[in-house]
Amino acid sequence: LTAGSWSCNFGCPWCQNWRISKVLPSDMGEYVSPEVFIALVWDAGCQGTSISFNEPTLSLEWSLDVFPLAREKGLYNTYVTNGYMTPEALDLLIEAGLDAMNVDVKGNAEAVKKYCAADVEKVWRNCQAAREARVWVEITTLVIPTVNDDEGTLRGIARRIRDELGPETPWHVSGYYPAYKFTAPPTPVRTLERAHDIGVKE
């Protein structure tokens, strides 16, 4: 069962979830306590928790309360995240019971700095640290025309996954659609197929 809140620590102009991540908190739903959330997970027959929709690191304290309660029920805990957190925050999440992360790698260093105002090396650092702590890591790249769809960028991401996280690490390549402040055309299927082929080859 997935929960989320509002806002993000990235400013990606193509945000595919902008109706969630860019709204004011007054426009969102009501607060759900960790105890109530775990009861909802259990009652729904779900196998675990996921914190997602917007950047889950912004719900750090809530996550730290949810994860141990989930573990007590035999449930797993996941994050769908841009991976942009301090090492201390990641350590706290792991200690509390984080089992898996799906991390967005949005492009090479230049693109992430230009469009997200962030340092992609911190994302890679956190992916490696999570793997070393036996957290299951998967990588997702939203393939965006003119941003990260060139062969060099895609091959570079695939190689880093292989070399730094291991060849068994899943890499999801997904299609972008014009959203929020970005108007590039949708990602062609052939571009995603090319990204897939690059990933398999690497």
N, C-alpha and C positions, 0 to 999 in steps of 0.2 A: 504494500500500500504506500503510495507516494504522497508526501506533503511538501509544501513550499511556502515561501513568504513573499517578500517583494524586494525589488532593487537588485543591483549587481555591482561588483567592484571593477567590471570592465565596461567600456562604452562602445562596444561594437556597433557600427552604424547599420549593420544588416540583421540585427537581432531577430531571430525567428520566433522568440517568445516575448516580444516587446510589450504585448498587451498585459503580460504578467510582470515582467521584470522592470518595466518603466512606469508603472502606475504609482500613485500616491498610496500610502498605507491606509488612509481613510476610505479608499475605494475597495479595499480587500475584504475578505471574509473575517470571521471571528477567530480569536485565539483558541487553540485546542491544547490542553495540558498534555505533557508526555504520558501521563497515566491514561487519559481518555484516548489518546492516539493509539497506544498499545492495545487497549480494549477494542478499538475499531479494527485494528489489524487482525486480532485474534478472532473476533466475531465474523469477519469477512472470510476467514479461512485462508488468509494470505500466508506465505512462507517467510516473509521478511519485511523490512522497512526500506524505503528509499526517500532520500531528501533531495529534491530536484526542483524543476520548473524555473526558479530563479537560481542565483548562486547560493548553494547551501552553506558555504562557509559563513555567510551573514547570519545564519541560524546556529552558530557554533555552540552557544551555551545550551540551547534547546536540544541539539544533537547529543551533547554530552549527558543530558538527562534521559533521553530516549534510549540510547544504545544499551546501557546496562539492563534496563527494564525488558528490552527485547530479548537480550541474551538469556535472561531468567526464564523466558517462555520458550527458549529454543529457536528463536527467530534470528535470521541474519540481518545485517545492517549494510546499506549501500549509500554512496554519494554519487550524484551525477554533477560534475563540477568542472570549472575551468582550471582547477589545480593551483590557483594563485593564492597560497596561504603561507604563513610562516612555518618553519620547521616545528616550532613549539606547538602551534595549533594542530598540525598533522599528528604529532606525538600524542596529544591529548585525545584526538579522535580514535587513534589506534588503541590506546590504553582503555578507552571507554567501550570499545567493541566494534570498530569499523572492520567489516569483512571484505568489501570490494568497492572499487572506484571506477567509474567511467569518466575519463578525463578528456576534455576538448583540447586538442592541439590545433590551433587556428591557422598556423602557417609558420613561415620562417621568422627569424629574429626581426628582420626589417618590417615585414607586414604586421606582426603583432605589436611592434612599437608604434608604427604609423597609425593603425586603425584602433588598437585596444589600449594604447598608452601603457604597455606592460612589457616585462622582460620574460621572454619565453623560456629562458634558461632556468628560471625559478620553477616553471611548470615541469620541465624535464627532471630537475632535481627532486621534486616531490614525488614524481612517478617512480624514480629509482628508489627513493627512501621507502615508499610504500611497498614496493616489490621486496625489498630487503627485509621488511617486517612481515612478510608473508600475507600481505593484503593482495587480493586478486585485482589486477589492473587491466582495463581495456581502454583503448584510445579511439576517439572519434574525431574525424576531420570533416567539417562542413566545407565542401569543395565549392569555392566561389569564383566565378569568372573574373579575371583581371586581378585577383588578390592572391590566390594560392593554387591555381589550376595548372601551372606550368610544370613540365616534367621534372625540372630540377628541384622544385619545392616538394612535390609529391614523393620523389625518390629519396630526398633527404629525410623526410619524416619516416618513410618505410625503413630506411637503413638505421636510423636512430632507435626505432622500436626494436629492430632485430639485435642491434649491438648493445643497447643499454638496458632493454627490458626483457629480451629473449624472443626467439622466433615463434614461441607458442602464444605470444601476446596478441589477442584479437585487435584488428584495426578496422573500424567501421568508417566507410566513406559515404557521406550522405549528400543529397542534393539540396541546394539553396534555392529559395524563391525570393523575389523582390519583397522587401519588408522594411519597416521602420524608416530609415533615411537613405536606404541603398536601392538603386534602380537598375543595376546590371541585370541582364536577362537571366532566366533560370538556368541552372546547370544542365547542359545536355547529357542525356543518358550515355552517349559515347565517351564523354569525359570521365564519368564514374566508372565505366568499363575499363578505360585506360588506367585509372588509378588502381582499380582492382588488379589488373595485370601486373602493374609495377609492384604492388604489394606482394603478390604471389611470387614473382621472380626474385625479389629481394629476400 
